[in-house]
Amino acid sequence: MKQKIRIAAGQGFWGDLPDAPVRQVEGGPIDYLMLDYLAEVTMSIMQKQRSRDPSAGYAKDFVPLMKQILPACVERDIRVTANAGGVNVAGCAAAVKEVARELGLSG
């Protein structure tokens, strides 16, 4: 018997419906949540933002989304796959790690 892997898509582009990922996590059951933020024009916007502010360059709305869904994702063992880091993956990762720390989550 094959093991089933349930993958849900919650974003198709930067600015997509912000409640879609929440509905996917709450509506489950899912194993993976995939969030796609990037397109060619998005990358150029993020690069321009980063040229003005070195801490910018990623999808800023990803961080509050993670604050909203991360506790449920940890509880339900849902893995999140996203390209929200844009041209500043380290900055995005640091912001999400800070959210996890604020929520008392580790791992």
Biopython code that builds the backbone (N, CA, C, O; Angstrom):
import numpy as np
from Bio.PDB.StructureBuilder import StructureBuilder

atoms = [
    (1, "MET", "N", (0.842, -1.182, 0.000)),
    (1, "MET", "CA", (0.000, 0.000, 0.000)),
    (1, "MET", "C", (0.886, 1.243, 0.000)),
    (1, "MET", "O", (1.856, 1.322, 0.753)),
    (2, "LYS", "N", (0.550, 2.199, -0.837)),
    (2, "LYS", "CA", (1.318, 3.440, -0.913)),
    (2, "LYS", "C", (0.956, 4.372, 0.232)),
    (2, "LYS", "O", (-0.195, 4.446, 0.661)),
    (3, "GLN", "N", (1.968, 5.080, 0.712)),
    (3, "GLN", "CA", (1.730, 6.114, 1.711)),
    (3, "GLN", "C", (1.227, 7.356, 0.986)),
    (3, "GLN", "O", (1.769, 7.731, -0.053)),
    (4, "LYS", "N", (0.215, 7.982, 1.517)),
    (4, "LYS", "CA", (-0.325, 9.195, 0.911)),
    (4, "LYS", "C", (0.353, 10.424, 1.495)),
    (4, "LYS", "O", (0.595, 10.502, 2.699)),
    (5, "ILE", "N", (0.652, 11.370, 0.636)),
    (5, "ILE", "CA", (1.165, 12.667, 1.057)),
    (5, "ILE", "C", (0.172, 13.702, 0.563)),
    (5, "ILE", "O", (-0.109, 13.784, -0.632)),
    (6, "ARG", "N", (-0.354, 14.487, 1.482)),
    (6, "ARG", "CA", (-1.374, 15.487, 1.136)),
    (6, "ARG", "C", (-0.726, 16.866, 1.073)),
    (6, "ARG", "O", (-0.246, 17.394, 2.076)),
    (7, "ILE", "N", (-0.726, 17.434, -0.128)),
    (7, "ILE", "CA", (-0.100, 18.732, -0.374)),
    (7, "ILE", "C", (-1.189, 19.741, -0.701)),
    (7, "ILE", "O", (-2.034, 19.496, -1.562)),
    (8, "ALA", "N", (-1.166, 20.868, -0.016)),
    (8, "ALA", "CA", (-2.133, 21.942, -0.270)),
    (8, "ALA", "C", (-1.385, 23.180, -0.744)),
    (8, "ALA", "O", (-0.283, 23.466, -0.274)),
    (9, "ALA", "N", (-1.977, 23.902, -1.661)),
    (9, "ALA", "CA", (-1.406, 25.164, -2.137)),
    (9, "ALA", "C", (-2.192, 26.307, -1.512)),
    (9, "ALA", "O", (-3.422, 26.323, -1.553)),
    (10, "GLY", "N", (-1.472, 27.261, -0.935)),
    (10, "GLY", "CA", (-2.139, 28.357, -0.259)),
    (10, "GLY", "C", (-1.891, 29.715, -0.876)),
    (10, "GLY", "O", (-2.601, 30.671, -0.562)),
    (11, "GLN", "N", (-0.910, 29.824, -1.739)),
    (11, "GLN", "CA", (-0.595, 31.093, -2.407)),
    (11, "GLN", "C", (-0.169, 30.766, -3.828)),
    (11, "GLN", "O", (0.488, 29.753, -4.067)),
    (12, "GLY", "N", (-0.541, 31.618, -4.767)),
    (12, "GLY", "CA", (-0.109, 31.451, -6.143)),
    (12, "GLY", "C", (0.764, 32.591, -6.623)),
    (12, "GLY", "O", (1.423, 32.493, -7.658)),
    (13, "PHE", "N", (0.763, 33.677, -5.859)),
    (13, "PHE", "CA", (1.567, 34.857, -6.192)),
    (13, "PHE", "C", (1.566, 35.779, -4.986)),
    (13, "PHE", "O", (0.712, 35.663, -4.107)),
    (14, "TRP", "N", (2.526, 36.695, -4.947)),
    (14, "TRP", "CA", (2.607, 37.672, -3.863)),
    (14, "TRP", "C", (1.369, 38.547, -3.942)),
    (14, "TRP", "O", (1.111, 39.162, -4.977)),
    (15, "GLY", "N", (0.608, 38.612, -2.870)),
    (15, "GLY", "CA", (-0.621, 39.386, -2.842)),
    (15, "GLY", "C", (-1.868, 38.543, -3.046)),
    (15, "GLY", "O", (-2.976, 39.078, -3.080)),
    (16, "ASP", "N", (-1.704, 37.231, -3.183)),
    (16, "ASP", "CA", (-2.843, 36.332, -3.325)),
    (16, "ASP", "C", (-3.691, 36.391, -2.052)),
    (16, "ASP", "O", (-3.290, 37.006, -1.065)),
    (17, "LEU", "N", (-4.844, 35.761, -2.078)),
    (17, "LEU", "CA", (-5.771, 35.802, -0.948)),
    (17, "LEU", "C", (-5.069, 35.431, 0.360)),
    (17, "LEU", "O", (-4.567, 34.315, 0.491)),
    (18, "PRO", "N", (-5.027, 36.349, 1.330)),
    (18, "PRO", "CA", (-4.280, 36.075, 2.567)),
    (18, "PRO", "C", (-4.915, 35.008, 3.447)),
    (18, "PRO", "O", (-4.229, 34.409, 4.275)),
    (19, "ASP", "N", (-6.210, 34.759, 3.285)),
    (19, "ASP", "CA", (-6.849, 33.764, 4.139)),
    (19, "ASP", "C", (-6.796, 32.351, 3.553)),
    (19, "ASP", "O", (-7.159, 31.393, 4.236)),
    (20, "ALA", "N", (-6.355, 32.204, 2.312)),
    (20, "ALA", "CA", (-6.299, 30.876, 1.696)),
    (20, "ALA", "C", (-5.394, 29.907, 2.462)),
    (20, "ALA", "O", (-5.808, 28.775, 2.711)),
    (21, "PRO", "N", (-4.176, 30.305, 2.846)),
    (21, "PRO", "CA", (-3.342, 29.368, 3.609)),
    (21, "PRO", "C", (-3.958, 29.006, 4.964)),
    (21, "PRO", "O", (-3.835, 27.871, 5.425)),
    (22, "VAL", "N", (-4.607, 29.956, 5.583)),
    (22, "VAL", "CA", (-5.258, 29.700, 6.873)),
    (22, "VAL", "C", (-6.353, 28.652, 6.691)),
    (22, "VAL", "O", (-6.472, 27.721, 7.487)),
    (23, "ARG", "N", (-7.148, 28.812, 5.638)),
    (23, "ARG", "CA", (-8.220, 27.842, 5.360)),
    (23, "ARG", "C", (-7.652, 26.454, 5.088)),
    (23, "ARG", "O", (-8.230, 25.453, 5.510)),
    (24, "GLN", "N", (-6.528, 26.389, 4.389)),
    (24, "GLN", "CA", (-5.919, 25.091, 4.096)),
    (24, "GLN", "C", (-5.458, 24.407, 5.385)),
    (24, "GLN", "O", (-5.695, 23.215, 5.581)),
    (25, "VAL", "N", (-4.804, 25.164, 6.256)),
    (25, "VAL", "CA", (-4.305, 24.593, 7.515)),
    (25, "VAL", "C", (-5.469, 24.182, 8.412)),
    (25, "VAL", "O", (-5.467, 23.084, 8.967)),
    (26, "GLU", "N", (-6.457, 25.052, 8.556)),
    (26, "GLU", "CA", (-7.589, 24.761, 9.435)),
    (26, "GLU", "C", (-8.502, 23.686, 8.864)),
    (26, "GLU", "O", (-9.093, 22.909, 9.613)),
    (27, "GLY", "N", (-8.619, 23.637, 7.537)),
    (27, "GLY", "CA", (-9.528, 22.696, 6.900)),
    (27, "GLY", "C", (-8.959, 21.305, 6.731)),
    (27, "GLY", "O", (-9.710, 20.332, 6.668)),
    (28, "GLY", "N", (-7.641, 21.194, 6.656)),
    (28, "GLY", "CA", (-6.902, 19.954, 6.521)),
    (28, "GLY", "C", (-7.740, 18.731, 6.183)),
    (28, "GLY", "O", (-8.886, 18.885, 5.761)),
    (29, "PRO", "N", (-7.233, 17.561, 6.347)),
    (29, "PRO", "CA", (-5.868, 17.292, 6.796)),
    (29, "PRO", "C", (-4.868, 17.452, 5.648)),
    (29, "PRO", "O", (-5.130, 17.040, 4.518)),
    (30, "ILE", "N", (-3.728, 18.053, 5.958)),
    (30, "ILE", "CA", (-2.654, 18.202, 4.984)),
    (30, "ILE", "C", (-1.321, 17.870, 5.652)),
    (30, "ILE", "O", (-1.182, 17.949, 6.873)),
    (31, "ASP", "N", (-0.363, 17.504, 4.835)),
    (31, "ASP", "CA", (0.988, 17.223, 5.319)),
    (31, "ASP", "C", (1.948, 18.358, 4.976)),
    (31, "ASP", "O", (2.858, 18.672, 5.743)),
    (32, "TYR", "N", (1.731, 18.965, 3.812)),
    (32, "TYR", "CA", (2.587, 20.051, 3.326)),
    (32, "TYR", "C", (1.715, 21.203, 2.851)),
    (32, "TYR", "O", (0.668, 20.993, 2.237)),
    (33, "LEU", "N", (2.156, 22.415, 3.140)),
    (33, "LEU", "CA", (1.512, 23.623, 2.633)),
    (33, "LEU", "C", (2.522, 24.325, 1.741)),
    (33, "LEU", "O", (3.606, 24.692, 2.194)),
    (34, "MET", "N", (2.172, 24.510, 0.486)),
    (34, "MET", "CA", (3.055, 25.134, -0.487)),
    (34, "MET", "C", (2.575, 26.562, -0.733)),
    (34, "MET", "O", (1.398, 26.795, -1.009)),
    (35, "LEU", "N", (3.500, 27.511, -0.629)),
    (35, "LEU", "CA", (3.183, 28.924, -0.836)),
    (35, "LEU", "C", (4.140, 29.490, -1.878)),
    (35, "LEU", "O", (5.352, 29.517, -1.664)),
    (36, "ASP", "N", (3.602, 29.937, -2.994)),
    (36, "ASP", "CA", (4.418, 30.477, -4.085)),
    (36, "ASP", "C", (4.197, 31.980, -4.163)),
    (36, "ASP", "O", (3.090, 32.438, -4.450)),
    (37, "TYR", "N", (5.236, 32.734, -3.910)),
    (37, "TYR", "CA", (5.150, 34.194, -3.904)),
    (37, "TYR", "C", (5.798, 34.842, -5.122)),
    (37, "TYR", "O", (5.567, 36.024, -5.378)),
    (38, "LEU", "N", (6.595, 34.106, -5.873)),
    (38, "LEU", "CA", (7.491, 34.760, -6.821)),
    (38, "LEU", "C", (7.079, 34.636, -8.282)),
    (38, "LEU", "O", (6.538, 33.622, -8.722)),
    (39, "ALA", "N", (7.354, 35.689, -8.998)),
    (39, "ALA", "CA", (7.280, 35.758, -10.455)),
    (39, "ALA", "C", (8.391, 36.717, -10.865)),
    (39, "ALA", "O", (9.009, 37.354, -10.012)),
    (40, "GLU", "N", (8.644, 36.819, -12.146)),
    (40, "GLU", "CA", (9.730, 37.681, -12.600)),
    (40, "GLU", "C", (9.547, 39.117, -12.117)),
    (40, "GLU", "O", (10.488, 39.733, -11.615)),
    (41, "VAL", "N", (8.343, 39.646, -12.268)),
    (41, "VAL", "CA", (8.102, 41.033, -11.850)),
    (41, "VAL", "C", (8.239, 41.171, -10.336)),
    (41, "VAL", "O", (8.702, 42.202, -9.847)),
    (42, "THR", "N", (7.842, 40.148, -9.597)),
    (42, "THR", "CA", (7.966, 40.178, -8.139)),
    (42, "THR", "C", (9.431, 40.264, -7.727)),
    (42, "THR", "O", (9.785, 41.015, -6.818)),
    (43, "MET", "N", (10.270, 39.501, -8.392)),
    (43, "MET", "CA", (11.700, 39.529, -8.075)),
    (43, "MET", "C", (12.287, 40.915, -8.321)),
    (43, "MET", "O", (13.115, 41.381, -7.538)),
    (44, "SER", "N", (11.872, 41.577, -9.390)),
    (44, "SER", "CA", (12.404, 42.918, -9.660)),
    (44, "SER", "C", (11.914, 43.917, -8.618)),
    (44, "SER", "O", (12.661, 44.812, -8.221)),
    (45, "ILE", "N", (10.669, 43.775, -8.171)),
    (45, "ILE", "CA", (10.140, 44.649, -7.111)),
    (45, "ILE", "C", (10.933, 44.435, -5.822)),
    (45, "ILE", "O", (11.332, 45.396, -5.164)),
    (46, "MET", "N", (11.155, 43.174, -5.470)),
    (46, "MET", "CA", (11.887, 42.866, -4.239)),
    (46, "MET", "C", (13.330, 43.355, -4.308)),
    (46, "MET", "O", (13.866, 43.839, -3.311)),
    (47, "GLN", "N", (13.960, 43.235, -5.471)),
    (47, "GLN", "CA", (15.331, 43.716, -5.618)),
    (47, "GLN", "C", (15.385, 45.230, -5.449)),
    (47, "GLN", "O", (16.304, 45.754, -4.821)),
    (48, "LYS", "N", (14.409, 45.928, -6.005)),
    (48, "LYS", "CA", (14.362, 47.389, -5.858)),
    (48, "LYS", "C", (14.154, 47.763, -4.386)),
    (48, "LYS", "O", (14.789, 48.692, -3.887)),
    (49, "GLN", "N", (13.265, 47.039, -3.690)),
    (49, "GLN", "CA", (13.049, 47.291, -2.265)),
    (49, "GLN", "C", (14.343, 47.080, -1.483)),
    (49, "GLN", "O", (14.680, 47.872, -0.603)),
    (50, "ARG", "N", (15.063, 46.012, -1.808)),
    (50, "ARG", "CA", (16.298, 45.714, -1.072)),
    (50, "ARG", "C", (17.387, 46.738, -1.369)),
    (50, "ARG", "O", (18.216, 47.028, -0.507)),
    (51, "SER", "N", (17.391, 47.287, -2.581)),
    (51, "SER", "CA", (18.401, 48.304, -2.902)),
    (51, "SER", "C", (18.175, 49.572, -2.083)),
    (51, "SER", "O", (19.116, 50.323, -1.824)),
    (52, "ARG", "N", (16.933, 49.809, -1.677)),
    (52, "ARG", "CA", (16.601, 50.969, -0.837)),
    (52, "ARG", "C", (16.760, 50.669, 0.648)),
    (52, "ARG", "O", (17.080, 51.554, 1.442)),
    (53, "ASP", "N", (16.528, 49.395, 1.017)),
    (53, "ASP", "CA", (16.583, 48.976, 2.416)),
    (53, "ASP", "C", (17.151, 47.559, 2.458)),
    (53, "ASP", "O", (16.464, 46.617, 2.064)),
    (54, "PRO", "N", (18.383, 47.387, 2.925)),
    (54, "PRO", "CA", (19.018, 46.062, 2.930)),
    (54, "PRO", "C", (18.258, 44.996, 3.723)),
    (54, "PRO", "O", (18.485, 43.804, 3.518)),
    (55, "SER", "N", (17.368, 45.403, 4.617)),
    (55, "SER", "CA", (16.598, 44.415, 5.371)),
    (55, "SER", "C", (15.350, 43.962, 4.614)),
    (55, "SER", "O", (14.685, 43.018, 5.039)),
    (56, "ALA", "N", (15.026, 44.613, 3.510)),
    (56, "ALA", "CA", (13.844, 44.264, 2.711)),
    (56, "ALA", "C", (14.225, 43.229, 1.656)),
    (56, "ALA", "O", (15.330, 42.687, 1.674)),
    (57, "GLY", "N", (13.303, 42.964, 0.745)),
    (57, "GLY", "CA", (13.585, 42.053, -0.355)),
    (57, "GLY", "C", (12.902, 40.711, -0.241)),
    (57, "GLY", "O", (13.208, 39.792, -1.002)),
    (58, "TYR", "N", (11.982, 40.582, 0.698)),
    (58, "TYR", "CA", (11.202, 39.353, 0.813)),
    (58, "TYR", "C", (9.741, 39.722, 1.017)),
    (58, "TYR", "O", (9.416, 40.883, 1.271)),
    (59, "ALA", "N", (8.865, 38.737, 0.907)),
    (59, "ALA", "CA", (7.422, 38.963, 1.036)),
    (59, "ALA", "C", (7.090, 39.224, 2.503)),
    (59, "ALA", "O", (6.958, 38.291, 3.294)),
    (60, "LYS", "N", (6.958, 40.485, 2.851)),
    (60, "LYS", "CA", (6.734, 40.871, 4.256)),
    (60, "LYS", "C", (5.435, 40.291, 4.818)),
    (60, "LYS", "O", (5.342, 40.066, 6.025)),
    (61, "ASP", "N", (4.432, 40.046, 3.970)),
    (61, "ASP", "CA", (3.176, 39.491, 4.471)),
    (61, "ASP", "C", (3.306, 38.015, 4.862)),
    (61, "ASP", "O", (2.406, 37.470, 5.502)),
    (62, "PHE", "N", (4.399, 37.367, 4.493)),
    (62, "PHE", "CA", (4.640, 35.982, 4.887)),
    (62, "PHE", "C", (4.855, 35.865, 6.393)),
    (62, "PHE", "O", (4.428, 34.886, 7.003)),
    (63, "VAL", "N", (5.501, 36.835, 6.986)),
    (63, "VAL", "CA", (5.841, 36.773, 8.417)),
    (63, "VAL", "C", (4.582, 36.804, 9.295)),
    (63, "VAL", "O", (4.445, 35.938, 10.159)),
    (64, "PRO", "N", (3.653, 37.765, 9.114)),
    (64, "PRO", "CA", (2.430, 37.705, 9.921)),
    (64, "PRO", "C", (1.572, 36.474, 9.611)),
    (64, "PRO", "O", (0.871, 35.971, 10.489)),
    (65, "LEU", "N", (1.624, 35.995, 8.380)),
    (65, "LEU", "CA", (0.906, 34.757, 8.060)),
    (65, "LEU", "C", (1.471, 33.608, 8.880)),
    (65, "LEU", "O", (0.718, 32.820, 9.451)),
    (66, "MET", "N", (2.797, 33.510, 8.939)),
    (66, "MET", "CA", (3.407, 32.441, 9.723)),
    (66, "MET", "C", (3.065, 32.579, 11.200)),
    (66, "MET", "O", (2.869, 31.579, 11.891)),
    (67, "LYS", "N", (2.994, 33.800, 11.682)),
    (67, "LYS", "CA", (2.600, 34.008, 13.081)),
    (67, "LYS", "C", (1.204, 33.443, 13.323)),
    (67, "LYS", "O", (0.916, 32.905, 14.392)),
    (68, "GLN", "N", (0.349, 33.572, 12.325)),
    (68, "GLN", "CA", (-1.026, 33.099, 12.451)),
    (68, "GLN", "C", (-1.129, 31.574, 12.354)),
    (68, "GLN", "O", (-1.884, 30.960, 13.108)),
    (69, "ILE", "N", (-0.383, 30.960, 11.439)),
    (69, "ILE", "CA", (-0.574, 29.528, 11.197)),
    (69, "ILE", "C", (0.482, 28.624, 11.823)),
    (69, "ILE", "O", (0.265, 27.417, 11.928)),
    (70, "LEU", "N", (1.605, 29.170, 12.237)),
    (70, "LEU", "CA", (2.704, 28.337, 12.732)),
    (70, "LEU", "C", (2.322, 27.445, 13.914)),
    (70, "LEU", "O", (2.709, 26.276, 13.924)),
    (71, "PRO", "N", (1.588, 27.937, 14.905)),
    (71, "PRO", "CA", (1.224, 27.034, 16.004)),
    (71, "PRO", "C", (0.444, 25.799, 15.529)),
    (71, "PRO", "O", (0.717, 24.684, 15.973)),
    (72, "ALA", "N", (-0.516, 25.997, 14.638)),
    (72, "ALA", "CA", (-1.291, 24.862, 14.119)),
    (72, "ALA", "C", (-0.424, 23.954, 13.259)),
    (72, "ALA", "O", (-0.578, 22.733, 13.291)),
    (73, "CYS", "N", (0.485, 24.544, 12.492)),
    (73, "CYS", "CA", (1.380, 23.732, 11.660)),
    (73, "CYS", "C", (2.267, 22.846, 12.520)),
    (73, "CYS", "O", (2.473, 21.676, 12.200)),
    (74, "VAL", "N", (2.790, 23.390, 13.602)),
    (74, "VAL", "CA", (3.631, 22.600, 14.508)),
    (74, "VAL", "C", (2.791, 21.510, 15.169)),
    (74, "VAL", "O", (3.205, 20.352, 15.230)),
    (75, "GLU", "N", (1.627, 21.879, 15.657)),
    (75, "GLU", "CA", (0.749, 20.926, 16.339)),
    (75, "GLU", "C", (0.347, 19.773, 15.423)),
    (75, "GLU", "O", (0.285, 18.625, 15.863)),
    (76, "ARG", "N", (0.074, 20.070, 14.156)),
    (76, "ARG", "CA", (-0.410, 19.060, 13.201)),
    (76, "ARG", "C", (0.701, 18.480, 12.329)),
    (76, "ARG", "O", (0.434, 17.697, 11.417)),
    (77, "ASP", "N", (1.940, 18.861, 12.608)),
    (77, "ASP", "CA", (3.101, 18.392, 11.846)),
    (77, "ASP", "C", (2.972, 18.711, 10.356)),
    (77, "ASP", "O", (3.280, 17.878, 9.503)),
    (78, "ILE", "N", (2.516, 19.923, 10.056)),
    (78, "ILE", "CA", (2.409, 20.397, 8.676)),
    (78, "ILE", "C", (3.709, 21.111, 8.334)),
    (78, "ILE", "O", (4.144, 22.011, 9.052)),
    (79, "ARG", "N", (4.314, 20.705, 7.246)),
    (79, "ARG", "CA", (5.542, 21.356, 6.782)),
    (79, "ARG", "C", (5.174, 22.427, 5.763)),
    (79, "ARG", "O", (4.352, 22.201, 4.875)),
    (80, "VAL", "N", (5.786, 23.583, 5.903)),
    (80, "VAL", "CA", (5.517, 24.713, 5.015)),
    (80, "VAL", "C", (6.686, 24.863, 4.048)),
    (80, "VAL", "O", (7.846, 24.917, 4.458)),
    (81, "THR", "N", (6.365, 24.929, 2.772)),
    (81, "THR", "CA", (7.355, 25.158, 1.725)),
    (81, "THR", "C", (6.984, 26.455, 1.037)),
    (81, "THR", "O", (5.876, 26.592, 0.519)),
    (82, "ALA", "N", (7.907, 27.413, 1.029)),
    (82, "ALA", "CA", (7.610, 28.725, 0.447)),
    (82, "ALA", "C", (8.858, 29.317, -0.188)),
    (82, "ALA", "O", (9.983, 28.993, 0.191)),
    (83, "ASN", "N", (8.637, 30.177, -1.147)),
    (83, "ASN", "CA", (9.735, 30.931, -1.746)),
    (83, "ASN", "C", (9.597, 32.413, -1.406)),
    (83, "ASN", "O", (9.982, 33.281, -2.190)),
    (84, "ALA", "N", (9.050, 32.685, -0.241)),
    (84, "ALA", "CA", (8.788, 34.059, 0.199)),
    (84, "ALA", "C", (10.058, 34.851, 0.461)),
    (84, "ALA", "O", (10.004, 36.074, 0.594)),
    (85, "GLY", "N", (11.194, 34.183, 0.537)),
    (85, "GLY", "CA", (12.454, 34.861, 0.817)),
    (85, "GLY", "C", (12.935, 35.769, -0.292)),
    (85, "GLY", "O", (13.775, 36.639, -0.060)),
    (86, "GLY", "N", (12.421, 35.584, -1.485)),
    (86, "GLY", "CA", (12.768, 36.464, -2.594)),
    (86, "GLY", "C", (14.256, 36.652, -2.767)),
    (86, "GLY", "O", (14.985, 35.689, -3.005)),
    (87, "VAL", "N", (14.715, 37.893, -2.648)),
    (87, "VAL", "CA", (16.141, 38.206, -2.798)),
    (87, "VAL", "C", (16.813, 38.414, -1.438)),
    (87, "VAL", "O", (17.951, 38.877, -1.367)),
    (88, "ASN", "N", (16.101, 38.070, -0.361)),
    (88, "ASN", "CA", (16.664, 38.187, 0.985)),
    (88, "ASN", "C", (16.175, 37.010, 1.832)),
    (88, "ASN", "O", (15.444, 37.185, 2.807)),
    (89, "VAL", "N", (16.592, 35.827, 1.441)),
    (89, "VAL", "CA", (16.172, 34.610, 2.126)),
    (89, "VAL", "C", (16.581, 34.640, 3.596)),
    (89, "VAL", "O", (15.799, 34.255, 4.465)),
    (90, "ALA", "N", (17.785, 35.089, 3.876)),
    (90, "ALA", "CA", (18.266, 35.134, 5.264)),
    (90, "ALA", "C", (17.412, 36.071, 6.112)),
    (90, "ALA", "O", (17.102, 35.750, 7.259)),
    (91, "GLY", "N", (17.032, 37.213, 5.569)),
    (91, "GLY", "CA", (16.188, 38.156, 6.301)),
    (91, "GLY", "C", (14.816, 37.582, 6.590)),
    (91, "GLY", "O", (14.283, 37.752, 7.687)),
    (92, "CYS", "N", (14.246, 36.904, 5.612)),
    (92, "CYS", "CA", (12.939, 36.276, 5.789)),
    (92, "CYS", "C", (13.020, 35.164, 6.833)),
    (92, "CYS", "O", (12.168, 35.072, 7.717)),
    (93, "ALA", "N", (14.043, 34.327, 6.727)),
    (93, "ALA", "CA", (14.216, 33.236, 7.692)),
    (93, "ALA", "C", (14.389, 33.771, 9.106)),
    (93, "ALA", "O", (13.819, 33.224, 10.050)),
    (94, "ALA", "N", (15.167, 34.830, 9.260)),
    (94, "ALA", "CA", (15.375, 35.422, 10.586)),
    (94, "ALA", "C", (14.068, 35.965, 11.151)),
    (94, "ALA", "O", (13.800, 35.820, 12.343)),
    (95, "ALA", "N", (13.256, 36.586, 10.306)),
    (95, "ALA", "CA", (11.973, 37.133, 10.764)),
    (95, "ALA", "C", (11.029, 36.017, 11.206)),
    (95, "ALA", "O", (10.327, 36.161, 12.207)),
    (96, "VAL", "N", (11.007, 34.909, 10.471)),
    (96, "VAL", "CA", (10.145, 33.781, 10.845)),
    (96, "VAL", "C", (10.672, 33.110, 12.114)),
    (96, "VAL", "O", (9.883, 32.706, 12.967)),
    (97, "LYS", "N", (11.983, 32.988, 12.248)),
    (97, "LYS", "CA", (12.559, 32.426, 13.478)),
    (97, "LYS", "C", (12.195, 33.280, 14.686)),
    (97, "LYS", "O", (11.919, 32.752, 15.762)),
    (98, "GLU", "N", (12.194, 34.589, 14.511)),
    (98, "GLU", "CA", (11.814, 35.493, 15.600)),
    (98, "GLU", "C", (10.349, 35.288, 15.976)),
    (98, "GLU", "O", (10.008, 35.284, 17.159)),
    (99, "VAL", "N", (9.493, 35.119, 14.991)),
    (99, "VAL", "CA", (8.076, 34.841, 15.257)),
    (99, "VAL", "C", (7.943, 33.540, 16.046)),
    (99, "VAL", "O", (7.204, 33.479, 17.029)),
    (100, "ALA", "N", (8.656, 32.506, 15.618)),
    (100, "ALA", "CA", (8.602, 31.224, 16.326)),
    (100, "ALA", "C", (9.071, 31.379, 17.770)),
    (100, "ALA", "O", (8.478, 30.809, 18.686)),
    (101, "ARG", "N", (10.136, 32.152, 17.968)),
    (101, "ARG", "CA", (10.632, 32.393, 19.325)),
    (101, "ARG", "C", (9.581, 33.111, 20.160)),
    (101, "ARG", "O", (9.340, 32.737, 21.308)),
    (102, "GLU", "N", (8.948, 34.148, 19.588)),
    (102, "GLU", "CA", (7.902, 34.893, 20.296)),
    (102, "GLU", "C", (6.732, 33.989, 20.681)),
    (102, "GLU", "O", (6.105, 34.181, 21.723)),
    (103, "LEU", "N", (6.445, 33.000, 19.831)),
    (103, "LEU", "CA", (5.338, 32.079, 20.088)),
    (103, "LEU", "C", (5.731, 30.926, 21.009)),
    (103, "LEU", "O", (4.893, 30.104, 21.377)),
    (104, "GLY", "N", (7.012, 30.872, 21.377)),
    (104, "GLY", "CA", (7.482, 29.803, 22.252)),
    (104, "GLY", "C", (7.658, 28.475, 21.539)),
    (104, "GLY", "O", (7.615, 27.416, 22.165)),
    (105, "LEU", "N", (7.855, 28.531, 20.226)),
    (105, "LEU", "CA", (8.031, 27.315, 19.436)),
    (105, "LEU", "C", (9.514, 27.098, 19.176)),
    (105, "LEU", "O", (10.273, 28.058, 19.041)),
    (106, "SER", "N", (9.919, 25.859, 19.107)),
    (106, "SER", "CA", (11.316, 25.556, 18.808)),
    (106, "SER", "C", (11.375, 24.324, 17.923)),
    (106, "SER", "O", (10.383, 23.619, 17.739)),
    (107, "GLY", "N", (12.549, 24.082, 17.383)),
    (107, "GLY", "CA", (12.723, 22.872, 16.572)),
    (107, "GLY", "C", (13.229, 23.179, 15.204)),
    (107, "GLY", "O", (13.428, 22.268, 14.401)),
]
sb = StructureBuilder()
sb.init_structure("model")
sb.init_model(0)
sb.init_chain("A")
sb.init_seg("    ")
for serial, (resi, resn, name, xyz) in enumerate(atoms, 1):
    if name == "N":
        sb.init_residue(resn, " ", resi, " ")
    sb.init_atom(name, np.array(xyz, "f"), 0.0, 1.0, " ", f" {name:<3s}", serial, name[0])
structure = sb.get_structure()
